[in-house]
Amino acid sequence: MRTIEGPDELRSLVGQELGVSDWLAVDQDRISLFADATDDHQWIHVDPAKAAEGPFGTTIAHGYLTLALLPPLMNNIFEVTNKRMGVNYGLNKVRFPAPLPVDSLVRVRLGIAAVEDVPDGVQVVWQATVERQGGDKPVCVAESITRLYF
């Protein structure tokens, strides 16, 4: 895990890749729990028998589940020291270029697109690309925005 020593070091990393996370499994239990939490029980996510006859031959993860995996995947790559707190500020450009089939392994490739000053801290725009092991296209590409207060 990379340790980042505060706003100045964050600024020095703009335009660079910070690293790649460990792989994380996305199984049917995770998909079904997400469906329960969000009341999104579309068959393509939760009905393996029907999904086997569908366009992907299996169930696939919700796009928003893939997006929700960004924090644990990102936390695997870096830690910013000396901050009082960090908050999710939102997202820019989010795309799901490829489906995420059940029982896949995913990881995030993370870079810093921008760092801007805000009162008492900085706003960081992270460039996140979620890759599926064996996939030829990313399953999610997003700019995630965090505000870090020091």
DSSP file with accessible surface (Angstrom, degrees, kcal/mol):
  #  RESIDUE AA STRUCTURE BP1 BP2  ACC     N-H-->O    O-->H-N    N-H-->O    O-->H-N    TCO  KAPPA ALPHA  PHI   PSI    X-CA   Y-CA   Z-CA
    1    1 A M              0   0  143      0, 0.0     2,-0.4     0, 0.0    77,-0.2   0.000 360.0 360.0 360.0 137.3    0.0    0.0    0.0
    2    2 A R  E     -a   78   0A  89     75,-2.8    77,-2.1    16,-0.0     2,-0.5  -0.673 360.0-146.0 -88.3 136.2    1.3    3.4   -0.9
    3    3 A T  E     -a   79   0A  63     -2,-0.4     2,-0.5    75,-0.2    77,-0.2  -0.892   9.5-162.3-102.3 127.7    1.4    6.1    1.8
    4    4 A I  E     -a   80   0A   0     75,-3.2    77,-2.8    -2,-0.5     2,-0.1  -0.951  10.9-147.6-112.6 127.0    0.7    9.7    0.6
    5    5 A E        -     0   0  113     -2,-0.5     3,-0.2    75,-0.2    75,-0.1   0.022  53.6 -74.0 -89.6  26.4    1.9   12.4    3.0
    6    6 A G  S  > S-     0   0    3      1,-0.2     4,-2.2     2,-0.1     3,-0.3  -0.656  75.4 -30.7 120.8-170.5   -0.7   15.1    2.3
    7    7 A P  H  > S+     0   0   35      0, 0.0     4,-2.6     0, 0.0     5,-0.2   0.844 125.6  53.8 -59.0 -41.6   -1.9   17.7   -0.2
    8    8 A D  H  > S+     0   0  128      1,-0.2     4,-1.7     2,-0.2     5,-0.1   0.918 111.2  45.6 -63.4 -42.8    1.5   18.6   -1.7
    9    9 A E  H  > S+     0   0   53     -3,-0.3     4,-0.8     2,-0.2    -1,-0.2   0.901 110.8  54.1 -67.2 -38.0    2.3   14.9   -2.5
   10   10 A L  H >< S+     0   0    0     -4,-2.2     3,-1.3     1,-0.2     4,-0.3   0.942 107.9  50.4 -57.9 -46.8   -1.2   14.5   -4.0
   11   11 A R  H >< S+     0   0   90     -4,-2.6     3,-1.2     1,-0.3    -1,-0.2   0.869 105.9  56.2 -58.8 -37.8   -0.6   17.5   -6.2
   12   12 A S  H 3< S+     0   0   75     -4,-1.7    -1,-0.3     1,-0.2    -2,-0.2   0.675 103.3  56.5 -70.5 -13.7    2.8   16.0   -7.3
   13   13 A L  T X< S+     0   0    4     -3,-1.3     3,-2.3    -4,-0.8    99,-0.5   0.413  72.8 129.6 -99.5   1.3    1.0   12.8   -8.5
   14   14 A V  B <  S+b  112   0B  62     -3,-1.2    99,-0.2    -4,-0.3     3,-0.1  -0.325  77.4  19.0 -58.8 133.2   -1.5   14.4  -10.9
   15   15 A G  T 3  S+     0   0   70     97,-3.5     2,-0.3     1,-0.3    -1,-0.3   0.401 106.2 107.7  87.0  -1.1   -1.4   12.6  -14.2
   16   16 A Q  S <  S-     0   0   95     -3,-2.3    96,-1.7    96,-0.3     2,-0.4  -0.764  72.6-115.6-109.5 156.1    0.3    9.5  -12.7
   17   17 A E  E     -C  111   0B 103     -2,-0.3    94,-0.3    94,-0.2     3,-0.1  -0.744  19.8-163.7 -84.5 130.7   -1.0    6.0  -12.0
   18   18 A L  E     -     0   0B  14     92,-3.1     2,-0.3    -2,-0.4    93,-0.2   0.789  51.8 -83.2 -82.4 -34.9   -0.9    5.3   -8.3
   19   19 A G  E     -C  110   0B  18     91,-1.4    91,-2.7   -18,-0.0     2,-0.4  -0.957  38.4 -78.6 158.2-172.4   -1.2    1.5   -8.6
   20   20 A V  E     -C  109   0B  46     -2,-0.3    89,-0.2    89,-0.2    54,-0.0  -0.982  39.4-129.6-128.0 135.4   -3.4   -1.5   -9.1
   21   21 A S        -     0   0    6     87,-2.4    53,-0.1    -2,-0.4    52,-0.1  -0.189  31.1 -90.8 -75.4 172.6   -5.5   -3.1   -6.4
   22   22 A D        -     0   0  109     51,-0.2    86,-0.3     1,-0.1     2,-0.2  -0.345  55.7 -87.6 -70.8 164.1   -5.7   -6.7   -5.4
   23   23 A W        -     0   0   93     84,-0.1     2,-0.4    -2,-0.1    84,-0.2  -0.500  40.8-159.7 -75.0 146.3   -8.3   -8.9   -7.1
   24   24 A L  E     -D  106   0B  41     82,-2.5    82,-2.6    -2,-0.2     2,-0.3  -0.996  15.3-126.0-129.5 133.2  -11.8   -9.0   -5.5
   25   25 A A  E     -D  105   0B  49     -2,-0.4     2,-0.6    80,-0.2    80,-0.2  -0.593  13.2-161.7 -82.1 137.3  -14.3  -11.8   -6.2
   26   26 A V  E     +D  104   0B   0     78,-2.7    77,-2.0    -2,-0.3    78,-1.0  -0.909  25.5 168.6-117.5  98.0  -17.8  -10.9   -7.4
   27   27 A D     >  -     0   0   60     -2,-0.6     4,-2.1    75,-0.2     5,-0.2  -0.469  50.7 -95.1-104.9 177.6  -20.0  -13.9   -6.7
   28   28 A Q  H  > S+     0   0   39      1,-0.2     4,-3.1     2,-0.2     5,-0.2   0.857 121.6  58.3 -64.6 -34.0  -23.8  -14.5   -6.8
   29   29 A D  H  > S+     0   0  117      2,-0.2     4,-2.5     1,-0.2    -1,-0.2   0.933 107.8  46.4 -60.3 -44.7  -24.1  -13.9   -3.1
   30   30 A R  H  > S+     0   0   89      2,-0.2     4,-2.1     1,-0.2    -2,-0.2   0.924 114.7  47.5 -62.9 -44.1  -22.6  -10.4   -3.4
   31   31 A I  H  X S+     0   0    0     -4,-2.1     4,-2.4     1,-0.2    -2,-0.2   0.936 113.3  47.7 -63.5 -44.6  -24.8   -9.7   -6.4
   32   32 A S  H  X S+     0   0   36     -4,-3.1     4,-2.4     1,-0.2    -2,-0.2   0.888 110.2  51.7 -66.4 -39.6  -27.9  -10.9   -4.7
   33   33 A L  H  X S+     0   0  119     -4,-2.5     4,-2.5    -5,-0.2    -1,-0.2   0.901 110.3  49.4 -62.5 -39.8  -27.2   -8.9   -1.5
   34   34 A F  H  X S+     0   0   39     -4,-2.1     4,-2.0     2,-0.2     6,-0.3   0.921 109.0  52.5 -64.8 -41.2  -26.8   -5.8   -3.6
   35   35 A A  H  X>S+     0   0    0     -4,-2.4     5,-1.3     1,-0.2     4,-1.2   0.922 111.1  47.3 -59.5 -42.8  -30.1   -6.5   -5.3
   36   36 A D  H  <5S+     0   0   97     -4,-2.4     3,-0.3     1,-0.2    -1,-0.2   0.911 111.6  50.2 -64.9 -41.7  -31.7   -6.8   -1.9
   37   37 A A  H  <5S+     0   0   84     -4,-2.5    -1,-0.2     1,-0.2    -2,-0.2   0.813 122.5  31.6 -67.2 -29.2  -30.1   -3.6   -0.7
   38   38 A T  H  <5S-     0   0   66     -4,-2.0    -1,-0.2    -5,-0.2    -2,-0.2   0.414 100.9-123.7-110.2  -0.5  -31.2   -1.6   -3.7
   39   39 A D  T  <5 +     0   0  134     -4,-1.2     2,-0.7    -3,-0.3    -3,-0.2   0.818  68.2 134.8  56.3  33.5  -34.5   -3.4   -4.6
   40   40 A D      < +     0   0   64     -5,-1.3    -1,-0.2    -6,-0.3    -2,-0.1  -0.822  16.8 158.3-112.4  89.4  -33.2   -4.1   -8.1
   41   41 A H        +     0   0   88     -2,-0.7     5,-0.1    -3,-0.1    -1,-0.1  -0.092  10.7 160.7-105.8  34.0  -34.0   -7.7   -8.7
   42   42 A Q    >>  -     0   0  104      1,-0.1     3,-2.4     3,-0.1     4,-1.4  -0.300  49.2-119.8 -56.4 138.7  -33.9   -7.7  -12.5
   43   43 A W  H 3> S+     0   0   87      1,-0.3     4,-2.2     2,-0.2     8,-0.3   0.790 108.7  68.3 -55.4 -32.9  -33.5  -11.3  -13.7
   44   44 A I  H 34 S+     0   0   13      1,-0.2    16,-2.1     2,-0.2    -1,-0.3   0.763 111.4  35.1 -61.7 -20.0  -30.2  -10.7  -15.4
   45   45 A H  H <4 S+     0   0   14     -3,-2.4    -1,-0.2    14,-0.2    -2,-0.2   0.788 131.5  22.4 -99.4 -34.3  -28.7  -10.2  -12.0
   46   46 A V  H  < S+     0   0   41     -4,-1.4    -3,-0.2     1,-0.2    -2,-0.2   0.476 102.4  74.2-122.0  -3.8  -30.6  -12.6   -9.7
   47   47 A D     X  -     0   0   65     -4,-2.2     4,-3.2    -5,-0.2     5,-0.3  -0.792  49.6-178.7-117.1  89.3  -32.0  -15.5  -11.8
   48   48 A P  H  > S+     0   0   74      0, 0.0     4,-1.8     0, 0.0    -1,-0.2   0.863  81.9  52.4 -56.7 -37.7  -29.2  -17.8  -12.9
   49   49 A A  H  > S+     0   0   70      2,-0.2     4,-0.6     1,-0.2    -2,-0.1   0.952 115.8  38.4 -65.6 -48.4  -31.6  -20.2  -14.8
   50   50 A K  H >4 S+     0   0  104      1,-0.2     3,-1.2     2,-0.2     4,-0.3   0.909 114.9  54.5 -68.9 -39.2  -33.2  -17.4  -16.8
   51   51 A A  H >< S+     0   0    0     -4,-3.2     3,-1.5    -8,-0.3     6,-0.5   0.824  96.6  66.3 -64.8 -29.2  -29.8  -15.5  -17.2
   52   52 A A  H 3< S+     0   0   57     -4,-1.8    -1,-0.3     1,-0.3    -2,-0.2   0.811 106.1  43.2 -61.4 -27.3  -28.2  -18.7  -18.6
   53   53 A E  T << S+     0   0  175     -3,-1.2    -1,-0.3    -4,-0.6    -2,-0.2   0.426 103.8  91.6 -94.6  -1.6  -30.6  -18.3  -21.6
   54   54 A G  S X  S-     0   0   22     -3,-1.5     3,-0.8    -4,-0.3    -3,-0.1  -0.079  98.8 -78.9 -86.1-170.1  -30.0  -14.5  -21.8
   55   55 A P  T 3  S+     0   0  102      0, 0.0    -3,-0.1     0, 0.0    -4,-0.1   0.709 127.4  39.3 -67.5 -20.5  -27.4  -12.5  -23.8
   56   56 A F  T 3  S-     0   0   99     -5,-0.3    -4,-0.1     2,-0.3     3,-0.1   0.466  99.7-126.8-109.4  -6.5  -24.5  -13.2  -21.5
   57   57 A G  S <  S+     0   0   45     -3,-0.8     2,-0.3    -6,-0.5    -5,-0.2   0.507  84.8  37.4  76.3   3.7  -25.1  -16.8  -20.6
   58   58 A T  S    S-     0   0   43     -7,-0.4    -2,-0.3   -14,-0.1    -1,-0.1  -0.962 100.1 -70.0-165.9 173.0  -25.0  -16.1  -16.9
   59   59 A T        -     0   0    1     -2,-0.3    43,-2.5   -14,-0.1     2,-0.3  -0.405  46.8-153.1 -72.2 155.3  -26.0  -13.5  -14.3
   60   60 A I  B     -H  101   0C  19    -16,-2.1     2,-0.1    41,-0.3     3,-0.1  -0.938  19.3-102.7-128.4 153.8  -24.1  -10.2  -14.3
   61   61 A A        -     0   0    6     39,-3.0    39,-0.4    -2,-0.3     2,-0.1  -0.419  42.2-101.4 -71.0 148.9  -23.4   -7.7  -11.6
   62   62 A H     >  -     0   0    3      1,-0.1     4,-2.1    -2,-0.1     3,-0.3  -0.428  27.0-125.1 -61.3 143.7  -25.3   -4.5  -11.5
   63   63 A G  H  > S+     0   0   26      1,-0.2     4,-2.3     2,-0.2     5,-0.2   0.922 113.5  53.4 -57.6 -40.9  -23.4   -1.6  -12.9
   64   64 A Y  H  > S+     0   0  167      1,-0.2     4,-2.3     2,-0.2    -1,-0.2   0.797 103.8  55.7 -70.0 -25.1  -23.9    0.3   -9.7
   65   65 A L  H  > S+     0   0    7     -3,-0.3     4,-1.1     2,-0.2    -1,-0.2   0.940 107.0  50.1 -66.0 -46.5  -22.5   -2.7   -7.7
   66   66 A T  H >< S+     0   0    4     -4,-2.1     3,-0.8     1,-0.2     4,-0.3   0.933 112.7  47.1 -55.5 -44.5  -19.4   -2.4   -9.8
   67   67 A L  H >< S+     0   0   22     -4,-2.3     3,-1.9     1,-0.2    -1,-0.2   0.902 106.5  57.7 -64.4 -39.8  -19.2    1.3   -9.0
   68   68 A A  H 3< S+     0   0   53     -4,-2.3    -1,-0.2     1,-0.3    -2,-0.2   0.696  95.7  65.8 -67.0 -16.7  -19.9    0.6   -5.3
   69   69 A L  T <X S+     0   0    7     -4,-1.1     4,-2.1    -3,-0.8    -1,-0.3   0.590  76.9  89.8 -80.3  -8.5  -16.7   -1.6   -5.2
   70   70 A L  H <> S+     0   0    5     -3,-1.9     4,-3.5    -4,-0.3     5,-0.3   0.925  81.6  53.3 -56.3 -49.0  -14.5    1.4   -5.9
   71   71 A P  H  > S+     0   0   69      0, 0.0     4,-2.8     0, 0.0    -1,-0.2   0.950 112.6  41.5 -56.9 -50.8  -14.0    2.4   -2.2
   72   72 A P  H  > S+     0   0   70      0, 0.0     4,-0.5     0, 0.0    -2,-0.2   0.899 118.6  47.4 -65.4 -34.1  -12.7   -1.0   -1.1
   73   73 A L  H >< S+     0   0    6     -4,-2.1     3,-0.9     2,-0.2     4,-0.3   0.937 114.3  46.0 -68.4 -44.4  -10.7   -1.5   -4.2
   74   74 A M  H >X S+     0   0   10     -4,-3.5     3,-2.3    -5,-0.2     4,-1.3   0.899 105.8  59.7 -65.0 -39.5   -9.1    2.0   -3.9
   75   75 A N  H 3< S+     0   0  100     -4,-2.8    -1,-0.2    -5,-0.3    -2,-0.2   0.678  96.6  63.7 -63.8 -15.9   -8.4    1.6   -0.2
   76   76 A N  T << S+     0   0   56     -3,-0.9    -1,-0.3    -4,-0.5    -2,-0.2   0.612 105.1  46.1 -78.7 -14.1   -6.3   -1.3   -1.1
   77   77 A I  T <4 S+     0   0   11     -3,-2.3   -75,-2.8    -4,-0.3     2,-0.3   0.822 116.1   3.5-101.0 -39.9   -3.9    1.0   -3.1
   78   78 A F  E  <  -a    2   0A  22     -4,-1.3     2,-0.3   -77,-0.2    -1,-0.2  -0.947  44.3-154.3-147.8 165.1   -3.2    4.0   -1.0
   79   79 A E  E     -a    3   0A  99    -77,-2.1   -75,-3.2    -2,-0.3     2,-0.6  -0.986  15.9-145.1-142.5 132.9   -3.6    5.8    2.3
   80   80 A V  E >   -a    4   0A   3     -2,-0.3     3,-0.5   -77,-0.2   -75,-0.2  -0.899  23.5-148.3 -97.8 121.8   -3.4    9.6    2.8
   81   81 A T  T 3   +     0   0   30    -77,-2.8     3,-0.1    -2,-0.6    -2,-0.0  -0.418  69.3  26.5 -86.7 163.0   -1.8   10.4    6.2
   82   82 A N  T 3  S+     0   0  128      1,-0.2     2,-0.3    -2,-0.1    -1,-0.2   0.577  82.9 136.3  67.3  13.2   -2.5   13.4    8.4
   83   83 A K    <   -     0   0   81     -3,-0.5    67,-0.3    67,-0.2    -1,-0.2  -0.654  50.2-149.9 -89.9 148.5   -6.1   13.9    7.2
   84   84 A R  S    S-     0   0  153     65,-3.4     2,-0.3     1,-0.4    66,-0.2   0.857  75.5 -29.9 -76.7 -41.7   -8.9   14.7    9.5
   85   85 A M  E     -E  149   0B  93     64,-1.4    64,-3.0     2,-0.0     2,-0.4  -0.977  50.8-138.9-167.1 163.4  -11.4   13.0    7.2
   86   86 A G  E     -E  148   0B  38     -2,-0.3     2,-0.4    62,-0.2    62,-0.2  -0.984  18.0-167.1-130.4 142.9  -12.3   12.2    3.7
   87   87 A V  E     -E  147   0B  54     60,-2.6    60,-2.7    -2,-0.4     2,-0.5  -0.982  28.2-114.2-131.8 144.8  -15.7   12.3    2.1
   88   88 A N  E     -E  146   0B 122     -2,-0.4    58,-0.2    58,-0.2     3,-0.1  -0.646  30.4-178.0 -71.4 124.2  -17.1   11.0   -1.2
   89   89 A Y  E     -     0   0B 123     56,-2.9     2,-0.3    -2,-0.5    57,-0.2   0.546  45.4 -96.4-104.6 -11.1  -18.0   14.1   -3.2
   90   90 A G  E     -E  145   0B  24     55,-1.1    55,-3.0     2,-0.0    -1,-0.4  -0.896  39.6 -71.2 134.3-161.8  -19.5   12.4   -6.2
   91   91 A L  E     -E  144   0B  75     -2,-0.3    53,-0.2    53,-0.2     2,-0.2  -0.968  20.9-163.4-138.1 149.5  -18.6   11.2   -9.7
   92   92 A N  E    S+E  143   0B  72     51,-2.7    51,-0.6    -2,-0.3    53,-0.0  -0.440  72.2   2.7-106.5-166.2  -17.9   12.5  -13.1
   93   93 A K  E     -     0   0B 146     -2,-0.2    50,-1.0    49,-0.2     2,-0.4   0.314  70.0-177.6 -14.2 109.3  -18.0   10.5  -16.3
   94   94 A V  E     +E  142   0B  34     48,-0.2     2,-0.3    -3,-0.1    48,-0.2  -0.989   5.7 168.5-123.9 130.1  -19.1    7.0  -15.4
   95   95 A R  E     -E  141   0B 164     46,-2.4    46,-2.3    -2,-0.4     0, 0.0  -0.979  29.6-152.9-139.1 152.4  -19.3    4.2  -18.1
   96   96 A F        +     0   0   83     -2,-0.3    44,-0.2    44,-0.2    43,-0.1  -0.777  20.1 175.0-121.6  80.9  -19.8    0.5  -18.0
   97   97 A P        +     0   0   49      0, 0.0    42,-0.2     0, 0.0    -1,-0.1   0.713  66.7  20.1 -65.6 -22.3  -18.0   -0.6  -21.3
   98   98 A A  S    S-     0   0   21     40,-0.3    37,-0.0    41,-0.1     2,-0.0  -0.990  85.2-102.7-145.1 152.2  -18.5   -4.4  -20.6
   99   99 A P        -     0   0   51      0, 0.0   -37,-0.1     0, 0.0    41,-0.1  -0.329  26.2-132.8 -70.7 158.8  -20.7   -6.6  -18.5
  100  100 A L        -     0   0    3    -39,-0.4   -39,-3.0    39,-0.1     4,-0.1  -0.879  23.9-150.3-113.8  97.3  -19.3   -8.1  -15.3
  101  101 A P  B >   -H   60   0C  28      0, 0.0     3,-0.8     0, 0.0   -41,-0.3  -0.313  29.2 -90.9 -67.7 149.8  -20.3  -11.9  -15.2
  102  102 A V  T 3  S+     0   0   19    -43,-2.5   -75,-0.2     1,-0.2     3,-0.1  -0.180 110.5  29.3 -54.3 150.6  -20.9  -13.6  -11.9
  103  103 A D  T 3  S+     0   0  122    -77,-2.0    -1,-0.2     1,-0.2     2,-0.2   0.719  90.3 139.0  65.4  27.8  -17.8  -15.3  -10.4
  104  104 A S  E <   -D   26   0B  12    -78,-1.0   -78,-2.7    -3,-0.8     2,-0.4  -0.592  50.5-131.0 -92.7 160.4  -15.4  -12.8  -11.9
  105  105 A L  E     -D   25   0B  60     28,-0.2    28,-2.8   -80,-0.2     2,-0.3  -0.932  27.8-172.2-107.7 135.3  -12.4  -11.3  -10.3
  106  106 A V  E     +DF  24 132B   0    -82,-2.6   -82,-2.5    -2,-0.4     2,-0.3  -0.900  10.7 176.1-125.5 157.2  -12.1   -7.5  -10.5
  107  107 A R  E     - F   0 131B  66     24,-1.9    24,-2.8    -2,-0.3     2,-0.4  -0.954  24.5-122.8-148.2 163.9   -9.4   -4.9   -9.7
  108  108 A V  E     - F   0 130B   0     -2,-0.3   -87,-2.4   -86,-0.3     2,-0.5  -0.926   5.9-153.0-115.2 139.3   -9.0   -1.2  -10.1
  109  109 A R  E     -CF  20 129B  71     20,-2.6    20,-2.2    -2,-0.4     2,-0.4  -0.955  29.5-161.6-103.4 122.5   -6.2    0.6  -11.9
  110  110 A L  E     +CF  19 128B   1    -91,-2.7   -92,-3.1    -2,-0.5   -91,-1.4  -0.918  20.9 161.3-123.6 133.8   -6.1    4.1  -10.2
  111  111 A G  E     -CF  17 127B  11     16,-2.2    16,-2.7    -2,-0.4     2,-0.6  -0.855  37.9-111.6-134.7 171.6   -4.6    7.4  -11.1
  112  112 A I  E     +bF  14 126B   3    -96,-1.7   -97,-3.5   -99,-0.5   -96,-0.3  -0.946  26.5 177.6-109.6 119.9   -5.0   11.0  -10.1
  113  113 A A  E     -     0   0B  44     12,-2.9     2,-0.3    -2,-0.6    13,-0.2   0.803  66.6  -8.2 -87.6 -34.6   -6.6   13.3  -12.7
  114  114 A A  E     - F   0 125B  27     11,-1.4    11,-2.8  -100,-0.1     2,-0.4  -0.988  46.8-158.5-162.3 152.0   -6.7   16.5  -10.7
  115  115 A V  E     + F   0 124B  22     -2,-0.3     2,-0.4     9,-0.2     9,-0.2  -0.982  20.7 178.8-135.6 123.8   -6.2   18.0   -7.3
  116  116 A E  E     - F   0 123B 102      7,-2.6     7,-3.4    -2,-0.4     2,-0.2  -0.958  30.1-110.5-126.2 146.1   -7.9   21.3   -6.4
  117  117 A D  E     + F   0 122B 114     -2,-0.4     5,-0.3     5,-0.2    -2,-0.0  -0.495  36.2 173.7 -73.5 139.2   -7.9   23.4   -3.2
  118  118 A V  E >   - F   0 121B  21      3,-2.4     3,-2.4    -2,-0.2    30,-0.0  -0.909  51.4 -66.0-132.7 162.9  -11.1   23.6   -1.2
  119  119 A P  T 3  S-     0   0  106      0, 0.0     3,-0.1     0, 0.0     0, 0.0  -0.298 121.4  -3.1 -54.5 126.5  -11.5   25.2    2.2
  120  120 A D  T 3  S+     0   0  122      1,-0.2    30,-2.2    29,-0.1     2,-0.3   0.616 136.8   6.3  67.8  15.3   -9.5   23.2    4.8
  121  121 A G  E <  S-FG 118 149B  12     -3,-2.4    -3,-2.4    28,-0.3     2,-0.3  -0.946  81.3 -74.1 179.3-154.3   -8.4   20.6    2.2
  122  122 A V  E     -FG 117 148B   1     26,-2.3    26,-2.9    -2,-0.3     2,-0.5  -0.953  21.9-134.7-136.1 154.0   -8.3   19.4   -1.3
  123  123 A Q  E     -FG 116 147B  19     -7,-3.4    -7,-2.6    -2,-0.3     2,-0.5  -0.960  25.4-161.0-107.5 125.0  -10.6   17.8   -3.8
  124  124 A V  E     -FG 115 146B   0     22,-3.3    22,-2.5    -2,-0.5     2,-0.7  -0.918   9.8-155.2-112.2 129.6   -9.1   14.9   -5.6
  125  125 A V  E     -FG 114 145B  10    -11,-2.8   -12,-2.9    -2,-0.5   -11,-1.4  -0.933  17.7-159.6-102.2 112.8  -10.4   13.5   -8.9
  126  126 A W  E     -FG 112 144B   1     18,-3.3    18,-1.9    -2,-0.7     2,-0.7  -0.786  11.5-143.0 -93.5 135.2   -9.4    9.9   -9.2
  127  127 A Q  E     -FG 111 143B  61    -16,-2.7   -16,-2.2    -2,-0.4     2,-0.5  -0.891  27.4-173.8 -97.4 110.2   -9.3    8.1  -12.6
  128  128 A A  E     -FG 110 142B   1     14,-3.0    14,-2.7    -2,-0.7     2,-0.5  -0.932  15.6-176.4-114.2 128.5  -10.5    4.6  -11.9
  129  129 A T  E     -FG 109 141B  33    -20,-2.2   -20,-2.6    -2,-0.5     2,-0.6  -0.976  14.3-153.5-123.0 113.0  -10.6    1.8  -14.4
  130  130 A V  E     -FG 108 140B   1     10,-3.1     9,-2.5    -2,-0.5    10,-1.2  -0.803  15.6-164.7 -91.0 121.0  -12.1   -1.5  -13.1
  131  131 A E  E     -F  107   0B  41    -24,-2.8   -24,-1.9    -2,-0.6     2,-0.5  -0.809  12.4-142.2-106.6 145.8  -10.7   -4.5  -14.9
  132  132 A R  E >   -F  106   0B  73      5,-0.4     3,-2.7    -2,-0.3   -26,-0.2  -0.903  33.4-106.6-104.5 132.0  -12.1   -8.0  -15.0
  133  133 A Q  T 3  S+     0   0  100    -28,-2.8   -28,-0.2    -2,-0.5     3,-0.1  -0.372 107.9   9.6 -58.3 125.3   -9.6  -10.8  -15.0
  134  134 A G  T 3  S+     0   0   79      1,-0.3    -1,-0.3    -2,-0.1     2,-0.2   0.354 101.2 128.0  84.9  -5.0   -9.5  -12.3  -18.5
  135  135 A G    <   -     0   0   26     -3,-2.7    -1,-0.3     1,-0.1     4,-0.1  -0.527  52.1-152.9 -84.1 151.0  -11.7   -9.4  -19.9
  136  136 A D  S    S+     0   0  152     -2,-0.2    -1,-0.1    -3,-0.1    -3,-0.0   0.557  81.4  41.4 -98.9  -7.8  -10.6   -7.4  -22.9
  137  137 A K  S    S-     0   0  114     -5,-0.1    -5,-0.4     0, 0.0    -1,-0.1  -0.969  93.2 -99.5-132.8 151.2  -12.5   -4.3  -21.9
  138  138 A P        -     0   0   40      0, 0.0   -40,-0.3     0, 0.0    -7,-0.2  -0.314  18.4-145.1 -63.2 153.1  -12.9   -2.5  -18.6
  139  139 A V  S    S+     0   0    2     -9,-2.5     2,-0.3     1,-0.3    -8,-0.2   0.618  84.8  13.0 -93.2 -14.5  -16.2   -3.2  -16.7
  140  140 A C  E     - G   0 130B   1    -10,-1.2   -10,-3.1   -44,-0.2     2,-0.4  -0.940  56.7-174.3-159.7 137.9  -16.3    0.4  -15.3
  141  141 A V  E     +EG  95 129B  43    -46,-2.3   -46,-2.4    -2,-0.3     2,-0.3  -0.995  27.6 155.1-131.2 125.1  -14.4    3.6  -16.1
  142  142 A A  E     -EG  94 128B   1    -14,-2.7   -14,-3.0    -2,-0.4     2,-0.6  -0.996  44.8-132.5-150.6 152.5  -15.1    6.5  -13.7
  143  143 A E  E     -EG  92 127B  32    -50,-1.0   -51,-2.7   -51,-0.6     2,-0.4  -0.959  31.9-165.1-102.7 113.5  -13.8    9.7  -12.3
  144  144 A S  E     -EG  91 126B  14    -18,-1.9   -18,-3.3    -2,-0.6     2,-0.5  -0.867   5.8-148.3-102.1 134.0  -14.5    9.5   -8.5
  145  145 A I  E     +EG  90 125B  12    -55,-3.0   -56,-2.9    -2,-0.4   -55,-1.1  -0.897  16.8 178.9-111.5 128.5  -14.2   12.7   -6.5
  146  146 A T  E     -EG  88 124B  25    -22,-2.5   -22,-3.3    -2,-0.5     2,-0.5  -0.971  18.6-148.2-123.8 140.6  -13.1   12.8   -2.9
  147  147 A R  E     -EG  87 123B  48    -60,-2.7   -60,-2.6    -2,-0.4     2,-0.5  -0.950  15.1-164.4-106.1 126.5  -12.7   15.7   -0.6
  148  148 A L  E     -EG  86 122B   7    -26,-2.9   -26,-2.3    -2,-0.5     2,-0.4  -0.950   3.4-157.1-112.9 128.4   -9.9   15.3    1.9
  149  149 A Y  E      EG  85 121B  43    -64,-3.0   -65,-3.4    -2,-0.5   -64,-1.4  -0.905 360.0 360.0-111.7 133.2   -9.7   17.6    4.9
  150  150 A F              0   0   61    -30,-2.2   -67,-0.2    -2,-0.4   -68,-0.1  -0.724 360.0 360.0-115.1 360.0   -6.5   18.3    6.9
